[in-house]
Structures are given as structure tokens and as C-alpha cells.
Amino acid sequence: MDVLFDRLFEQVNKLLRYDDWLPFERCQISFYSEKLKYFSEAFATFTITDENFRFQLTESVELSTAIRSILFSKYVTSSDPPDLTRVGDQLALEVAGIYKASNRIVRKTEEWDPPDFSSHFYFEKKYIQEVEAFVGFQAEASDLLQQLVSITKKQLQVICIVGMAGLGKTTLAERLYNDPYVVSYFYARAWITCSQVYNKRDLLLTLVSSVVEITDDVSMMDDNMLAHALYRALKGRRYLIVIDDIWSKEAWDDFQISFPNDINGSKILLTTRIKDVAVHAQPKGNPHCLRFLTEEESFDLFKKKAFIMGYYSGQMYSIGKSIARKCRELPLAIVVIAGLLKTNLQMSWWAQVDEAVSSYILTDENQYIDTLALSYHHLPQHLRPCFLSFGAFPEDHDIPVCKLTWLWIAEGFIQQDGTEKSLEDVAEDYLMNLIGRSLVVVGKKRSNGAIKMCRIHDLLRDLGLKKAEEENFSPDIYWYNKHTYSCPHSLDDSSTKPQLFLSTNVLNIPSNPCCSCWEVSNSSVKDVLVIWDTSKLIRVLDISSIELLAFPCELLQLVQLRYLELRFRSGNPPESVSNLRELQTLVMSSRTNMIVPKNIWKITTLRHLCIKTGENHVSISDVEEEAILMENLYTMSLVSPTRPCQDILARTRNLKKLGLCGPLTTKSGEMKFPDICHLKHLKTLKLLNTTALCKAGRLSDSIIFPETLKSLTVSNTYLDWKEAWIFEMIPNLEVLKLKFHAFVGRDWETSTEAFPRLKLLKLDELNILTWTASRNHFPELQRLQICRCPYLMEIPEDFGNIWTLEWIELSGCSEAATSSARNIQREQESYGNDWLKFLLNPALAPS
């Protein structure tokens, strides 16, 4: 079989070398080729008698045939097809060879029952869907889209989507919110999730920050002032506000006063389970009551989520039909059960799940939860505490992935897997596994496509809380003044079971030293201080939601801390911070400049040090000569590029993320910063200059970037565009963000060998006028973002021919630049390229 696949790949590679492919045709062939590569590699793990062999062969034949169909269409339209004909004939022979091999294996087995795929579940990370499966509501989405962008109704309009939990309200709203036409139509968009228990101030801040840049003055405003600030920010602009999962009339009344009616077509989109709330918010309209999926739609959704690569056997088909019918048109249940089934393709397993799913799921809430619980019951043991930990976060809460994984590591949920992967990489694998099982939802993504935020559905969170209580993971939940208060039972100090303790209101705290984790909000400083005396052994403490006057020295008594996040007005951490010998993650923010004490480098367990100040200057004290190596330190940002910083960098050879903020340029305009070429694991670098310059500068000759660097952000460095060649030569660079006068000058001409692996390019607040570049300069570019570059005249026309390009986004740019993007769009549409998306908004977007 290896020989057959080698021959097949040889023919596919010949196809890719053909020069006359349209971009979308080349992309399709490459996509199918990648799938074939995955299957060919999988053959190495199976013997010729393995029952999974037939599945692999059948899928490979289908993929090869798909490539042939593209080839045939090209043959029909080509004016000079002889070479294609020969390649096509040879490809047909190789496909036939694989098909004959497949038939031989078919005859060896009367019934196909593939083995457990859980060991290959890493596959989900590579092929995770970019967009949540959207089935059944196309007509509704089209109707609602027309209402949102209607030019006939100028009055401020409220549109409501009503439906029971798990029916798809949020998915539909997200689909509308991110529609390219909606993005272009509204000058401002904002999204908040309200929930049963909500914090008005936090939601107002979220709305304001979506429209304008948040300053210290804004962050200190009370609720009334914030509501007025939001009104002023929206005044005169056509806006779209989404309030997801609103539960009460009072919640609507809290926010509606902040939404001006300028008779310009602005819209408010609400989702709710309660029709009375919708009628209250939309008294003159008819709420859109979301229907159940039909049986056919239910099965379509099931197929999209359960069948790997779209393949399914006859038995899979019949069992899937049965399960979809029992789930009774509820998308959440269908998706969760499908996520469970695709981890194991044995028919005996599928039949077992089919038998366990109740046919009373729609009419009995307990049966609904029990159906969802099937996925939990079959989670591997190492994933269970990770899933249960989501119950500790507020309902409908977007959770930063980096914070989540750091917390998992601090709590001891993550163990080395026997490979060279770091704990952070293993934690990410755990999260991807939960996402692949449809237990966790992808939220915002980073510019490189990595997941930035995630969340969990309300019903799955309820399931987690129920299971946590049953298993004494996070016991009793008490309620005080509409704030969740979690209180563990009395525990034995020797207990090895992880205990998670997060609270959103510190009141009547029990004197229990065995609590492992706190998250404090909506509390006075006086309330927080009692933590030091009542919970000496906590491992995770997050008090960043309140502002302390200074770094609290009482905190240094908590010697078991592994994760600490806090915010204080001024001052520096004390030298005795080294008492926290178990600390792994330290996140601090302050309004004023900060000095990092030299003793902090004695904490050899430290993995992540993240500091943010209002004045953008974090100095490092002189480092003692006998300071030991910081082998575990992976993240350090944002620190000033001083000599002590250079000394620390010399001791952190495993650093992966580095942020430098401070004077990066000399008075003569030469850009300098500490030597980083020895950081052989560095992947992410941020350079934020605070020196005021009046003329274009240049890079120091001594600057050498490590070859491992994948993401680079540069801001306020005032470099001449002629200096851009140094960034072009970073061999593995995938993300480049040039912000706020990173480069100055009117013309940027990229060199011939520029950016061989760049996937995202962002230009933000630059005074560039002309940009000379071709598709050869950015052969792997996937996303182009241009924000607030008002002088740029056009996007290079040849960018439409970059076959990997998926998105072109413009906001706050000139009409000429926007027009050039539209020309590219029309040209690509004429070629049938329907995957290159455009987001064109002339409005100025927030930072």
C-alpha cells in the first residue's frame, strides 16, 4: 500500500506544479492532498488485517476521486490539455489500484467494526471546524439579516430571538453578528452576554470598550457615568448591539437608556428563553420564536458533527438516525452526543449510546441533563477535573484560554504525557479534546487562528456543577444577594482530591484552610483581607477585579500559592515575594511604573510573569550574580529593555513569549533592545517603544531575531520602511502586526524574498500611501488586516491571486483603498472563488 500511495502523491504533486490553476482550484487540490497525507500516515499504524483498514482505503479512494473531478473540469475548460490528460490517466490508474486493494480487504471482513479512535484524537486539533455547524435555520437567518440591514426602517429597532435552552439562539445570533454584510453595514458593533446573574458595571464596560478605547478615567466611572459614556460613544453612529441570554425585564431596563435613537438604522438584537422579556423589549414587534429542527435537519447536524471526513457506514447511518430522532430536534444534545460518538467508531459502542439516550429528552429536563451526562461519564479520567472546573466560572463567561490552562496547571490537573511537550501544550491538548467532544465552545480566536477565548453552554455548566457536587469536587453552592458563593465541606489536609473554590462575593467566609482556589469580585478591600487569615493553603488567588492601594504584604503568608493575579494602584512588590516558593504564574497590573524586585528570580517554579502598568514602564532590579537559571520561565511581559533585563534574558533560555515596553530607540533614531538571538524557543515577541521620535529611524546592526520566532508585534518605533527587510528575513514568521507608527514614510516596497511563511499581516495606524507587493512576496498569507491607514491608496491587486488568502479586512481606510478591495472581490467572484471573504468598513474601529 505504501507504494500505491507514493505513486498517487507523485501524480498529485504533478498537478500542483501545473501553472494554470485558478487559486481556488489549487486550494481544493492542496486540501484534498493534505487529507490523503493524513490517511497515508495512518496506514503505518495498522496491519493488513486491521479492521480499520477498509475505512482508510474507502476514504482515500473518495478523496482521490474528488481530485479527479477537479481535473476533469479543468480538462473540459482548458485550451491545451495534453499534459493534464496524461497526468489524469495516470491518476486514474493509481486510484483504481487503491480501489482494488480496498476490495480485497472488504472480502476479508463480513462486518466492519472500526477500533477506538481515541488514541488518534489529536486529529481534531488540526481539522477543528472554523465555524460552528449551522443547520436548519438558513431561512430564519436570511429573514433576520434582512431586518438588521433594512434601509427602510430608520428608527432604532429591537429584534428578539426566543427559544428554549440548547435550541441554537446564540449560534444564530453569532452567525448574524459576524456576517460580512453586517460588519460592513454598522459603524459600531458590540456583544454582551447577560445571564441570570449579571454585573451591570462589567457589561457596560464591555459595551464601551467595544466602541471606544478605555482610559483610566472611564474604568473608574460608576454605573450611571458609564451608561452616559456609552450613550455618547454611540451617539450619531449606526450601531448593532447584541444582548445574549437576557433573563429579565429589569435587565433590559438597565441597558436601554444607553442606546440613542438617531433614526439611522441602528439595531438591538436580543436572545432570551422568556417570551415576556422579548415582548417587554419589543412591544411593537413580533419576537422571532425559534422552532425545533426537523428530523431531517437533526440528522444533517448529527452527520456534520459525528462522521469524520463525511464518511459513514450503513450501521452508522441507522444508529445516527435513531439518536437524532431521540434528541428530538435539540441541537445542543445532538452536538454533544455526536462529539461523544466520534471518539470511538465501534458499532457496539454506538449501539450502547443509542440505547442510553432517552426518548423523553424534550419533555423531561432531568432526561435532558442525563443525556448530556453521557459525554461526562465517558470522559477519560484526566479530562474530568478540567471539565468540572468550568462550573467555577460565571455563567455565559468568556474564558481566556491562557488563563484557563495556567489555572489547570496550578491546580495540578495537567500531567506530563511522556513526550517533550510542555505542561502548557498538554493543557491545550486537553482543551482541544473537550472542544472536539463538543463540551466546550470556541469563542474568539487569535490572529494566527489559535483559540483565544472559550466558553461552555449553560446546560453543560449546570451538568458540571451537578457532577462536582456528587463527586465532592466543588461542593455546596450558596447564594448571597444574587452572587454565587462556593463553600467546600470540611476537608482532611491529607486529601489528594483537587478542590476548586471560586467565589464572586466574599461574605461570611468559612474558616477552612484547605480551600485551593479563590476568585473574588464585587467585594470591598476589607472583605478580601480576611482571606489571609482563613485560607492559608489556597493555591490559586485571583483578586484582579478589585483595585488595592498597594501590593498586600499579608498575601505573602499564602506560601502554597501557585497562581496569583492582582491589581493595585501604585507601589512595587516587596523583596519578600520570594516567600511564594511554589508560585508558577504571577499577573500584576498597576496605574504607575513598577520595579520588579530582584528576589523574584529566586522563585525557580515561576513559569509566567505578566505585568501591565498605566505608564508602560516596568523596570527590573539589578540581578544578583549568583542568581540561578530560570529554566521554567516561559512568559515575561511587559518589561523595560534595560541592562538587568538583559541579565535575566541570559538566564531564561526556554522563554517562549517576551514583551518589551520602554525606550527601544536612541535619540539618534537607532532601535536597540536586549540580545534575544540565544532564545532558541522564543515564538512570540512584542516590541512597544515609548521614546518620542521626530524622524524615521533604523534598526541596530546588532539585532538578530531567533529563527523560531512566529509572531511579532511592533509599535511606535518610527522605523523607515527601508528597514522592513530585517522582518522579511525571519524564516518562520507567521504573524506580523505593525501598529501606531511602527514604520513611517509614504512608500513600502517589499523585497523579492519577503515573508515566505507569513499567515497574517496587520497594518494599524500607519501613514503609508503606496504599497508595492505581489503574491510571490506573501505565498502563504491567509489574513490581511488594515486598520486606520487613511492615506493608503490601494491594496496590491495581485493579492487576489494568493491562493491561501481567506480574509481581507479594512476599517478606517480611504475610499480608494476600499474600492481597490472591492475590485479584487469582484474579480475573485468572477473566477468562482467563494472562500475569499471581505470585511470592508470605512468606520474607525476601536483598538
NORJOQUI-V383517 format. One record per run of one state. SS is the DSSP state (a for helix, b for strand, c for the rest). FROM is the first residue (numbers start at 1). LEN is the number of residues. If there is no record, write none. Layout:
# NORJOQUI-V383517
SS:FROM:LEN + SS:FROM:LEN
This chain:
# NORJOQUI-V383517
c:1:1 + a:2:16 + c:18:5 + a:23:21 + c:44:9 + a:53:25 + c:78:4 + a:82:27 + c:109:7 + b:116:1 + c:117:1 + a:118:3 + c:121:2 + a:123:5 + c:128:10 + a:138:11 + c:149:8 + b:157:6 + c:163:6 + a:169:9 + c:178:2 + a:180:6 + c:186:2 + b:188:8 + c:196:4 + a:200:12 + c:212:4 + a:216:4 + c:220:3 + a:223:12 + c:235:4 + b:239:8 + c:247:2 + a:249:8 + c:257:10 + b:267:6 + c:273:2 + a:275:7 + c:282:6 + b:288:2 + c:290:5 + a:295:12 + c:307:1 + a:308:3 + c:311:3 + a:314:13 + c:327:4 + a:331:11 + c:342:2 + b:344:1 + c:345:2 + a:347:10 + c:357:8 + a:365:13 + c:378:3 + a:381:12 + c:393:6 + b:399:2 + a:401:11 + c:412:11 + a:423:14 + c:437:4 + b:441:2 + c:443:2 + b:445:1 + c:446:5 + b:451:1 + c:452:1 + b:453:3 + c:456:2 + a:458:13 + c:471:5 + b:476:5 + c:481:2 + b:483:5 + c:488:29 + b:517:3 + c:520:5 + a:525:5 + c:530:1 + a:531:4 + c:535:5 + b:540:9 + c:549:4 + a:553:5 + c:558:5 + b:563:6 + c:569:6 + a:575:5 + c:580:5 + b:585:6 + c:591:3 + b:594:3 + c:597:1 + a:598:5 + c:603:5 + b:608:6 + c:614:4 + b:618:3 + c:621:14 + b:635:5 + c:640:3 + a:643:7 + c:650:7 + b:657:6 + c:663:2 + b:665:1 + c:666:4 + b:670:2 + c:672:12 + b:684:6 + c:690:7 + b:697:3 + c:700:11 + b:711:5 + c:716:3 + b:719:2 + a:721:8 + c:729:6 + b:735:5 + c:740:3 + b:743:2 + c:745:2 + b:747:3 + c:750:10 + b:760:5 + c:765:5 + b:770:3 + c:773:2 + a:775:4 + c:779:4 + b:783:5 + c:788:9 + a:797:5 + c:802:5 + b:807:5 + c:812:3 + a:815:16 + c:831:6 + b:837:5 + c:842:6
